Amino acid sequence: MSGAAALPGTFLPGTVPAPSRLYSSADARGKVVTTLAARQSIQIRRCTPQWCSVSVGARSGWIPRAQVRAQGKCADLIAVGLRDLRPGEASYSGARDRDGDGLGCDMK
């Protein structure tokens, strides 16, 4: 699975806007580690085009990328693999889509 590799020990703060399952692997058929409450704080380690590896307290696992709301500037998001955000993804906002092409934090 491709995605940006964040530096070891680094993470990006975020939340899940709605209840979300934390999976043991980047696969919705995988084992559910726990279910996160809406507005639960998370630490985003890295993301692929479909999934984000996150930590919540002592637990870690994977959440579908569309369910992750990251905090920070586009440079911060891109560093963990959150680029080319689309409307409908929790991290997308008009402020992150400066050229109005429907992609936030794109690499143009």
N, C-alpha and C positions, 0 to 999 in steps of 0.2 A: 504494500500500500504506500503510495507516495504522499508526501506532505512536508512541510517545513519542519526542520529539526531545531527546536529551541535549544539554547545553551543549557547544559546540565544545571539543574537547580533553579532555573528561571521559570516564571509562569506569568500569566496575565489574569488579573481578577475579572470575574464575571458573575452572572447569575443565570438561573433558569426561570423564565417568566411564567411557566406553568409547571404542574407536576411532571416529572420526567424520570424515566428509568435509567439507572446507571448499569451498564452491561459490563461483563468481564472481558469482552472482546468487541471489536468493531463489527458486530454482527447482531442484528435484531433477533436472531434465533438463539443467541448465546444466553448464558446464565445471567439473570438479573441479580446484581450485587445488592441494590437497594433502590427504593423509589425516593426521589428528592421532592421536597415540597416546593410549591410556587415561591419564587423570590429567594430560593436557597442560594447562598454564596458558594461559588466554586473557584478553583484555581485551574486555569486552562494551560495545559502543558504544550500541546501541539495539535494541529488539526490537519485532516486530509480533506479532499473535496466533499466527503460525506459524513465524516465523524470527527469528534474532538476527544482527545485524551485529557481527562480532568481528575482533580483530586478534591475530595470533600472531607475535611478533617483527616482521619487516618485511612480513609478508604480512597481507592482510585479505580478508574474504569473509563468507559467510553459512553458518550452521549451523541445522538445524531446532531450534526453541526447546526441544522436549522433551529434547534432548541436551545442554543447557547447564545446568551447576550453578553458580549465582551465589552469591557470598559477600556477606554484609551483612544489614542489617535491611530490613524490608519497604519502608520509605521510600526506601531506596537502590535496591531492585529496581524499585519503581514508577517512579522517576525515569528509568529506561532502558526502560520499557515492559513489564517483567515483572510483570504483575498477573493476578489470577484464575488462579493456578496450580492445576493439577489433579493428583490422584494419578497417578503414572506419569511426570510431568515431573520431570527431575532436580533442579530447583530447589524442588519441593514438599517440605514437611515438616509434620508435625503442629504444630510450634511456629509455623509461619507461617499456620496455619489456626486462629486463636484462637477462633472461634465454632463450629468443628466442622461447617461446612456443606459441606465438600469442596472449598472454594476457598481457596488460600493467598494472602495479600497482596491480598485483594479490596478493592474501593473503597467498601464500605458506610459 
